[in-house]
Amino acid sequence: MSDWSLPDLAKKMKDIDFAMLGTRTEGGALASRPMSNNREVEYDGDSFFFTYARFRTVGDIESDPNVSLAFQGSKGLLGTPPLFIAVEGTGEVIRDKGEFKAHWHAELNRWFEQGVDTPGMVLIKVHAKRIHYWSGKDEGEIKL
């Protein structure tokens, strides 16, 4: 076991652009979908993802806020295994445009052409409760 701190992990996550967001559906099945992690974000245990309110993801979180995130980094130095991160947390659906502005990046205009005023857009916040990581011989857990 290693003892990385949350800031240590955040530095290593900088190169990871996508996460798989897992939710539980109304019928109890598990569903996952890729979400952009945006490399410019400083990870502090909270992740934010923009999406549309009509998508199943939003309904899943509103029915059951227990969610997961899975991250995989690129291959390590000299062919060592990449960084893997599993996050257990709670999801929240945010509809406040002030919060949209606080988490907006110009790259998002590609998917949301009207910016923070895009009709039907929401922000998903995932607050981590437990983070498990693996990187070569390093393995550990961070509880928040």
Backbone as JSON Lines, residues from 0, in Angstrom:
{"i":0,"aa":"M","n":[0.84,-1.18,0.0],"ca":[0.0,0.0,0.0],"c":[0.89,1.25,0.0]}
{"i":1,"aa":"S","n":[0.43,2.27,-0.68],"ca":[1.13,3.55,-0.65],"c":[0.19,4.57,-0.01]}
{"i":2,"aa":"D","n":[0.72,5.73,0.25],"ca":[-0.09,6.73,0.97],"c":[-0.13,8.06,0.23]}
{"i":3,"aa":"W","n":[-0.6,8.02,-0.99],"ca":[-0.74,9.26,-1.75],"c":[-1.8,10.13,-1.08]}
{"i":4,"aa":"S","n":[-1.57,11.42,-1.12],"ca":[-2.58,12.37,-0.65],"c":[-3.48,12.72,-1.83]}
{"i":5,"aa":"L","n":[-4.57,13.41,-1.54],"ca":[-5.46,13.84,-2.63],"c":[-4.72,14.77,-3.6]}
{"i":6,"aa":"P","n":[-3.9,15.73,-3.13],"ca":[-3.13,16.54,-4.09],"c":[-2.15,15.72,-4.94]}
{"i":7,"aa":"D","n":[-1.55,14.68,-4.36],"ca":[-0.66,13.79,-5.14],"c":[-1.45,13.14,-6.28]}
{"i":8,"aa":"L","n":[-2.61,12.62,-5.94],"ca":[-3.45,11.96,-6.94],"c":[-3.92,12.96,-7.99]}
{"i":9,"aa":"A","n":[-4.29,14.16,-7.57],"ca":[-4.78,15.19,-8.49],"c":[-3.72,15.51,-9.56]}
{"i":10,"aa":"K","n":[-2.46,15.58,-9.16],"ca":[-1.38,15.85,-10.13],"c":[-1.31,14.75,-11.18]}
{"i":11,"aa":"K","n":[-1.44,13.52,-10.73],"ca":[-1.34,12.38,-11.65],"c":[-2.56,12.28,-12.56]}
{"i":12,"aa":"M","n":[-3.7,12.83,-12.13],"ca":[-4.94,12.78,-12.92],"c":[-4.96,13.83,-14.02]}
{"i":13,"aa":"K","n":[-4.08,14.8,-13.99],"ca":[-4.1,15.92,-14.93],"c":[-4.11,15.48,-16.39]}
{"i":14,"aa":"D","n":[-3.5,14.35,-16.69],"ca":[-3.43,13.89,-18.08],"c":[-4.6,13.01,-18.5]}
{"i":15,"aa":"I","n":[-5.54,12.78,-17.6],"ca":[-6.68,11.92,-17.93],"c":[-7.84,12.81,-18.35]}
{"i":16,"aa":"D","n":[-8.32,12.62,-19.57],"ca":[-9.39,13.48,-20.07],"c":[-10.78,12.89,-19.88]}
{"i":17,"aa":"F","n":[-10.92,11.58,-19.85],"ca":[-12.26,10.99,-19.75],"c":[-12.39,10.07,-18.56]}
{"i":18,"aa":"A","n":[-13.59,10.03,-18.02],"ca":[-13.95,9.12,-16.96],"c":[-15.19,8.35,-17.39]}
{"i":19,"aa":"M","n":[-15.39,7.2,-16.83],"ca":[-16.64,6.46,-17.01],"c":[-17.48,6.72,-15.76]}
{"i":20,"aa":"L","n":[-18.67,7.32,-15.96],"ca":[-19.58,7.62,-14.88],"c":[-20.59,6.48,-14.78]}
{"i":21,"aa":"G","n":[-20.64,5.83,-13.62],"ca":[-21.55,4.72,-13.4],"c":[-22.71,5.12,-12.5]}
{"i":22,"aa":"T","n":[-23.91,4.7,-12.9],"ca":[-25.12,4.96,-12.12],"c":[-25.93,3.67,-12.03]}
{"i":23,"aa":"R","n":[-26.95,3.71,-11.17],"ca":[-27.9,2.6,-11.08],"c":[-29.19,3.07,-11.72]}
{"i":24,"aa":"T","n":[-29.71,2.26,-12.65],"ca":[-30.92,2.63,-13.37],"c":[-32.15,2.37,-12.5]}
{"i":25,"aa":"E","n":[-33.27,2.86,-12.98],"ca":[-34.53,2.67,-12.26],"c":[-34.83,1.2,-12.03]}
{"i":26,"aa":"G","n":[-34.46,0.36,-12.97],"ca":[-34.68,-1.08,-12.85],"c":[-33.63,-1.8,-12.03]}
{"i":27,"aa":"G","n":[-32.61,-1.09,-11.55],"ca":[-31.58,-1.68,-10.71],"c":[-30.32,-2.09,-11.46]}
{"i":28,"aa":"A","n":[-30.32,-1.99,-12.78],"ca":[-29.13,-2.34,-13.56],"c":[-28.06,-1.26,-13.38]}
{"i":29,"aa":"L","n":[-26.82,-1.62,-13.66],"ca":[-25.73,-0.65,-13.63],"c":[-25.5,-0.13,-15.04]}
{"i":30,"aa":"A","n":[-25.32,1.17,-15.17],"ca":[-25.07,1.79,-16.47],"c":[-23.85,2.7,-16.35]}
{"i":31,"aa":"S","n":[-23.01,2.71,-17.39],"ca":[-21.84,3.58,-17.42],"c":[-21.76,4.28,-18.75]}
{"i":32,"aa":"R","n":[-21.21,5.49,-18.71],"ca":[-21.02,6.25,-19.95],"c":[-19.81,7.16,-19.78]}
{"i":33,"aa":"P","n":[-19.12,7.45,-20.91],"ca":[-17.94,8.32,-20.83],"c":[-18.34,9.77,-20.64]}
{"i":34,"aa":"M","n":[-17.59,10.45,-19.81],"ca":[-17.81,11.88,-19.55],"c":[-16.44,12.56,-19.59]}
{"i":35,"aa":"S","n":[-16.41,13.77,-20.15],"ca":[-15.14,14.49,-20.23],"c":[-14.76,15.05,-18.87]}
{"i":36,"aa":"N","n":[-13.54,14.75,-18.48],"ca":[-13.0,15.21,-17.2],"c":[-12.33,16.57,-17.33]}
{"i":37,"aa":"N","n":[-12.11,17.04,-18.53],"ca":[-11.45,18.31,-18.82],"c":[-10.13,18.46,-18.06]}
{"i":38,"aa":"R","n":[-9.06,18.3,-18.75],"ca":[-7.72,18.31,-18.14],"c":[-7.37,19.59,-17.41]}
{"i":39,"aa":"E","n":[-8.1,20.66,-17.63],"ca":[-7.78,21.92,-16.98],"c":[-8.28,21.98,-15.53]}
{"i":40,"aa":"V","n":[-9.06,21.02,-15.12],"ca":[-9.69,21.04,-13.8],"c":[-8.72,20.53,-12.74]}
{"i":41,"aa":"E","n":[-8.64,21.25,-11.63],"ca":[-7.84,20.8,-10.48],"c":[-8.74,19.92,-9.62]}
{"i":42,"aa":"Y","n":[-8.42,18.64,-9.5],"ca":[-9.27,17.7,-8.78],"c":[-9.12,17.88,-7.28]}
{"i":43,"aa":"D","n":[-10.26,18.04,-6.6],"ca":[-10.26,18.21,-5.14],"c":[-11.23,17.23,-4.47]}
{"i":44,"aa":"G","n":[-11.63,16.2,-5.2],"ca":[-12.6,15.25,-4.69],"c":[-13.98,15.44,-5.3]}
{"i":45,"aa":"D","n":[-14.17,16.56,-5.98],"ca":[-15.42,16.83,-6.69],"c":[-15.15,16.86,-8.19]}
{"i":46,"aa":"S","n":[-16.01,16.2,-8.95],"ca":[-15.92,16.2,-10.42],"c":[-17.2,16.82,-10.95]}
{"i":47,"aa":"F","n":[-17.09,17.53,-12.07],"ca":[-18.24,18.2,-12.67],"c":[-18.32,17.83,-14.15]}
{"i":48,"aa":"F","n":[-19.54,17.5,-14.58],"ca":[-19.76,17.1,-15.96],"c":[-21.03,17.77,-16.48]}
{"i":49,"aa":"F","n":[-20.95,18.38,-17.65],"ca":[-22.13,18.97,-18.28],"c":[-22.83,17.91,-19.13]}
{"i":50,"aa":"T","n":[-24.15,17.95,-19.13],"ca":[-24.95,17.04,-19.95],"c":[-26.32,17.67,-20.15]}
{"i":51,"aa":"Y","n":[-27.23,16.92,-20.72],"ca":[-28.59,17.41,-20.92],"c":[-29.55,16.74,-19.94]}
{"i":52,"aa":"A","n":[-30.5,17.51,-19.42],"ca":[-31.46,17.03,-18.44],"c":[-32.27,15.84,-18.95]}
{"i":53,"aa":"R","n":[-32.47,15.75,-20.25],"ca":[-33.29,14.68,-20.82],"c":[-32.58,13.32,-20.84]}
{"i":54,"aa":"F","n":[-31.28,13.31,-20.6],"ca":[-30.53,12.05,-20.68],"c":[-30.8,11.18,-19.45]}
{"i":55,"aa":"R","n":[-30.75,9.89,-19.67],"ca":[-31.02,8.91,-18.62],"c":[-30.11,9.09,-17.4]}
{"i":56,"aa":"T","n":[-28.9,9.53,-17.63],"ca":[-27.95,9.74,-16.54],"c":[-28.55,10.6,-15.44]}
{"i":57,"aa":"V","n":[-29.22,11.67,-15.84],"ca":[-29.79,12.62,-14.89],"c":[-30.89,11.95,-14.07]}
{"i":58,"aa":"G","n":[-31.78,11.23,-14.73],"ca":[-32.84,10.51,-14.02],"c":[-32.28,9.46,-13.07]}
{"i":59,"aa":"D","n":[-31.22,8.78,-13.51],"ca":[-30.59,7.77,-12.65],"c":[-30.08,8.42,-11.36]}
{"i":60,"aa":"I","n":[-29.39,9.54,-11.47],"ca":[-28.81,10.21,-10.3],"c":[-29.91,10.76,-9.4]}
{"i":61,"aa":"E","n":[-30.97,11.28,-9.99],"ca":[-32.07,11.81,-9.17],"c":[-32.78,10.68,-8.42]}
{"i":62,"aa":"S","n":[-32.79,9.47,-8.98],"ca":[-33.41,8.32,-8.31],"c":[-32.49,7.69,-7.27]}
{"i":63,"aa":"D","n":[-31.2,7.64,-7.58],"ca":[-30.21,7.03,-6.68],"c":[-28.9,7.78,-6.85]}
{"i":64,"aa":"P","n":[-28.54,8.62,-5.88],"ca":[-27.34,9.45,-6.02],"c":[-26.0,8.73,-5.86]}
{"i":65,"aa":"N","n":[-26.03,7.43,-5.54],"ca":[-24.78,6.68,-5.42],"c":[-24.22,6.42,-6.81]}
{"i":66,"aa":"V","n":[-23.02,6.93,-7.07],"ca":[-22.4,6.82,-8.38],"c":[-20.95,6.38,-8.26]}
{"i":67,"aa":"S","n":[-20.37,6.04,-9.4],"ca":[-18.95,5.71,-9.44],"c":[-18.31,6.4,-10.63]}
{"i":68,"aa":"L","n":[-17.03,6.6,-10.53],"ca":[-16.22,7.11,-11.63],"c":[-15.03,6.17,-11.79]}
{"i":69,"aa":"A","n":[-14.66,5.88,-13.04],"ca":[-13.48,5.07,-13.32],"c":[-12.6,5.84,-14.29]}
{"i":70,"aa":"F","n":[-11.33,5.96,-13.94],"ca":[-10.35,6.68,-14.75],"c":[-9.22,5.72,-15.11]}
{"i":71,"aa":"Q","n":[-8.65,5.89,-16.29],"ca":[-7.46,5.14,-16.67],"c":[-6.51,6.08,-17.36]}
{"i":72,"aa":"G","n":[-5.29,6.15,-16.83],"ca":[-4.27,6.98,-17.44],"c":[-3.59,6.26,-18.58]}
{"i":73,"aa":"S","n":[-2.7,6.96,-19.26],"ca":[-1.95,6.34,-20.34],"c":[-0.86,5.44,-19.75]}
{"i":74,"aa":"K","n":[-0.23,4.66,-20.61],"ca":[0.8,3.74,-20.17],"c":[1.9,4.47,-19.41]}
{"i":75,"aa":"G","n":[2.4,3.84,-18.37],"ca":[3.44,4.44,-17.55],"c":[4.81,4.44,-18.21]}
{"i":76,"aa":"L","n":[5.77,4.96,-17.49],"ca":[7.15,5.01,-17.98],"c":[7.73,3.61,-18.18]}
{"i":77,"aa":"L","n":[8.49,3.45,-19.23],"ca":[9.17,2.19,-19.54],"c":[8.21,1.01,-19.59]}
{"i":78,"aa":"G","n":[6.99,1.25,-20.06],"ca":[6.03,0.17,-20.24],"c":[5.34,-0.29,-18.97]}
{"i":79,"aa":"T","n":[5.49,0.45,-17.88],"ca":[4.8,0.06,-16.65],"c":[3.3,0.26,-16.82]}
{"i":80,"aa":"P","n":[2.5,-0.42,-15.99],"ca":[1.05,-0.29,-16.1],"c":[0.59,1.16,-15.91]}
{"i":81,"aa":"P","n":[-0.53,1.52,-16.51],"ca":[-1.04,2.88,-16.34],"c":[-1.67,3.07,-14.97]}
{"i":82,"aa":"L","n":[-2.05,4.28,-14.69],"ca":[-2.75,4.63,-13.46],"c":[-4.23,4.28,-13.62]}
{"i":83,"aa":"F","n":[-4.79,3.6,-12.64],"ca":[-6.22,3.29,-12.6],"c":[-6.79,3.93,-11.34]}
{"i":84,"aa":"I","n":[-7.97,4.52,-11.46],"ca":[-8.61,5.17,-10.32],"c":[-10.09,4.79,-10.3]}
{"i":85,"aa":"A","n":[-10.58,4.38,-9.14],"ca":[-12.0,4.07,-8.95],"c":[-12.52,4.98,-7.84]}
{"i":86,"aa":"V","n":[-13.58,5.72,-8.15],"ca":[-14.16,6.67,-7.2],"c":[-15.57,6.21,-6.85]}
{"i":87,"aa":"E","n":[-15.86,6.17,-5.57],"ca":[-17.23,5.96,-5.09],"c":[-17.7,7.3,-4.54]}
{"i":88,"aa":"G","n":[-18.89,7.73,-4.95],"ca":[-19.35,9.02,-4.48],"c":[-20.84,9.21,-4.62]}
{"i":89,"aa":"T","n":[-21.24,10.45,-4.41],"ca":[-22.64,10.82,-4.56],"c":[-22.76,11.83,-5.69]}
{"i":90,"aa":"G","n":[-23.82,11.66,-6.48],"ca":[-24.06,12.56,-7.59],"c":[-25.16,13.56,-7.25]}
{"i":91,"aa":"E","n":[-25.04,14.72,-7.84],"ca":[-26.02,15.79,-7.66],"c":[-26.24,16.46,-9.0]}
{"i":92,"aa":"V","n":[-27.48,16.78,-9.32],"ca":[-27.8,17.47,-10.57],"c":[-28.0,18.95,-10.24]}
{"i":93,"aa":"I","n":[-27.22,19.8,-10.91],"ca":[-27.24,21.24,-10.66],"c":[-27.84,21.94,-11.87]}
{"i":94,"aa":"R","n":[-28.76,22.86,-11.6],"ca":[-29.42,23.62,-12.66],"c":[-29.16,25.12,-12.56]}
{"i":95,"aa":"D","n":[-28.25,25.52,-11.73],"ca":[-27.93,26.92,-11.46],"c":[-26.9,27.45,-12.46]}
{"i":96,"aa":"K","n":[-27.27,28.46,-13.25],"ca":[-26.36,29.01,-14.27],"c":[-25.11,29.63,-13.65]}
{"i":97,"aa":"G","n":[-25.21,30.09,-12.42],"ca":[-24.02,30.6,-11.74],"c":[-22.99,29.51,-11.56]}
{"i":98,"aa":"E","n":[-23.45,28.31,-11.23],"ca":[-22.55,27.16,-11.11],"c":[-22.02,26.75,-12.48]}
{"i":99,"aa":"F","n":[-22.87,26.87,-13.51],"ca":[-22.4,26.56,-14.87],"c":[-21.19,27.44,-15.18]}
{"i":100,"aa":"K","n":[-21.33,28.73,-14.92],"ca":[-20.26,29.68,-15.24],"c":[-18.98,29.36,-14.48]}
{"i":101,"aa":"A","n":[-19.12,28.93,-13.24],"ca":[-17.95,28.62,-12.41],"c":[-17.15,27.43,-12.94]}
{"i":102,"aa":"H","n":[-17.8,26.57,-13.72],"ca":[-17.14,25.35,-14.22],"c":[-17.02,25.31,-15.73]}
{"i":103,"aa":"W","n":[-17.3,26.41,-16.37],"ca":[-17.3,26.45,-17.84],"c":[-15.9,26.62,-18.4]}
{"i":104,"aa":"H","n":[-15.64,25.93,-19.5],"ca":[-14.4,26.07,-20.26],"c":[-14.78,26.22,-21.73]}
{"i":105,"aa":"A","n":[-14.03,27.0,-22.46],"ca":[-14.34,27.29,-23.86],"c":[-14.49,26.02,-24.7]}
{"i":106,"aa":"E","n":[-13.75,24.96,-24.37],"ca":[-13.83,23.7,-25.12],"c":[-15.25,23.13,-25.11]}
{"i":107,"aa":"L","n":[-16.04,23.47,-24.11],"ca":[-17.4,22.93,-24.0],"c":[-18.34,23.49,-25.05]}
{"i":108,"aa":"N","n":[-17.97,24.6,-25.67],"ca":[-18.81,25.19,-26.72],"c":[-19.0,24.23,-27.89]}
{"i":109,"aa":"R","n":[-18.11,23.28,-28.02],"ca":[-18.21,22.27,-29.07],"c":[-19.5,21.45,-28.93]}
{"i":110,"aa":"W","n":[-19.88,21.15,-27.71],"ca":[-21.06,20.32,-27.46],"c":[-22.29,21.15,-27.05]}
{"i":111,"aa":"F","n":[-22.04,22.33,-26.48],"ca":[-23.12,23.17,-25.98],"c":[-22.96,24.54,-26.63]}
{"i":112,"aa":"E","n":[-23.51,24.69,-27.84],"ca":[-23.26,25.84,-28.7],"c":[-23.72,27.17,-28.13]}
{"i":113,"aa":"Q","n":[-24.68,27.16,-27.21],"ca":[-25.14,28.41,-26.62],"c":[-24.51,28.67,-25.25]}
{"i":114,"aa":"G","n":[-23.4,27.99,-24.99],"ca":[-22.68,28.19,-23.74],"c":[-23.54,27.86,-22.53]}
{"i":115,"aa":"V","n":[-23.39,28.65,-21.48],"ca":[-24.13,28.39,-20.25],"c":[-25.63,28.61,-20.42]}
{"i":116,"aa":"D","n":[-26.04,29.2,-21.53],"ca":[-27.46,29.42,-21.81],"c":[-28.07,28.32,-22.68]}
{"i":117,"aa":"T","n":[-27.35,27.23,-22.9],"ca":[-27.85,26.14,-23.72],"c":[-29.11,25.56,-23.07]}
{"i":118,"aa":"P","n":[-30.22,25.55,-23.78],"ca":[-31.47,25.01,-23.22],"c":[-31.33,23.54,-22.82]}
{"i":119,"aa":"G","n":[-31.85,23.2,-21.65],"ca":[-31.88,21.82,-21.19],"c":[-30.57,21.3,-20.63]}
{"i":120,"aa":"M","n":[-29.55,22.14,-20.53],"ca":[-28.26,21.7,-20.01],"c":[-28.3,21.68,-18.48]}
{"i":121,"aa":"V","n":[-27.62,20.7,-17.91],"ca":[-27.44,20.62,-16.47],"c":[-25.98,20.29,-16.18]}
{"i":122,"aa":"L","n":[-25.61,20.43,-14.93],"ca":[-24.27,20.11,-14.47],"c":[-24.38,18.99,-13.45]}
{"i":123,"aa":"I","n":[-23.61,17.94,-13.65],"ca":[-23.58,16.85,-12.68],"c":[-22.33,17.03,-11.82]}
{"i":124,"aa":"K","n":[-22.54,17.02,-10.51],"ca":[-21.43,17.06,-9.56],"c":[-21.32,15.69,-8.91]}
{"i":125,"aa":"V","n":[-20.12,15.14,-8.92],"ca":[-19.85,13.89,-8.22],"c":[-18.89,14.21,-7.08]}
{"i":126,"aa":"H","n":[-19.38,14.0,-5.86],"ca":[-18.56,14.23,-4.67],"c":[-18.01,12.89,-4.2]}
{"i":127,"aa":"A","n":[-16.7,12.74,-4.25],"ca":[-16.06,11.47,-3.88],"c":[-16.15,11.22,-2.39]}
{"i":128,"aa":"K","n":[-16.44,9.97,-2.04],"ca":[-16.4,9.53,-0.65],"c":[-15.18,8.66,-0.4]}
{"i":129,"aa":"R","n":[-14.83,7.88,-1.45],"ca":[-13.7,6.96,-1.35],"c":[-13.06,6.86,-2.73]}
{"i":130,"aa":"I","n":[-11.74,6.91,-2.75],"ca":[-10.99,6.8,-4.01],"c":[-9.95,5.7,-3.83]}
{"i":131,"aa":"H","n":[-9.95,4.76,-4.76],"ca":[-8.96,3.7,-4.76],"c":[-8.12,3.86,-6.02]}
{"i":132,"aa":"Y","n":[-6.82,3.72,-5.89],"ca":[-5.93,3.9,-7.04],"c":[-4.91,2.77,-7.12]}
{"i":133,"aa":"W","n":[-4.49,2.52,-8.34],"ca":[-3.47,1.52,-8.64],"c":[-2.53,2.11,-9.68]}
{"i":134,"aa":"S","n":[-1.24,2.02,-9.44],"ca":[-0.25,2.49,-10.4],"c":[1.02,1.67,-10.22]}
{"i":135,"aa":"G","n":[1.18,0.65,-11.05],"ca":[2.33,-0.23,-10.87],"c":[2.29,-0.87,-9.5]}
{"i":136,"aa":"K","n":[3.32,-0.66,-8.7],"ca":[3.37,-1.23,-7.35],"c":[2.66,-0.37,-6.32]}
{"i":137,"aa":"D","n":[2.29,0.84,-6.72],"ca":[1.57,1.72,-5.81],"c":[0.09,1.4,-5.83]}
{"i":138,"aa":"E","n":[-0.47,1.27,-4.67],"ca":[-1.91,1.03,-4.53],"c":[-2.33,1.65,-3.21]}
{"i":139,"aa":"G","n":[-3.5,2.26,-3.22],"ca":[-3.96,2.86,-1.99],"c":[-5.39,3.33,-2.07]}
{"i":140,"aa":"E","n":[-5.82,3.9,-0.96],"ca":[-7.18,4.36,-0.82],"c":[-7.17,5.72,-0.11]}
{"i":141,"aa":"I","n":[-8.01,6.59,-0.59],"ca":[-8.19,7.9,0.05],"c":[-9.65,8.01,0.42]}
{"i":142,"aa":"K","n":[-9.93,8.2,1.7],"ca":[-11.3,8.39,2.17],"c":[-11.52,9.86,2.42]}
{"i":143,"aa":"L","n":[-12.62,10.38,1.92],"ca":[-12.91,11.8,2.07],"c":[-14.11,12.01,3.0]}
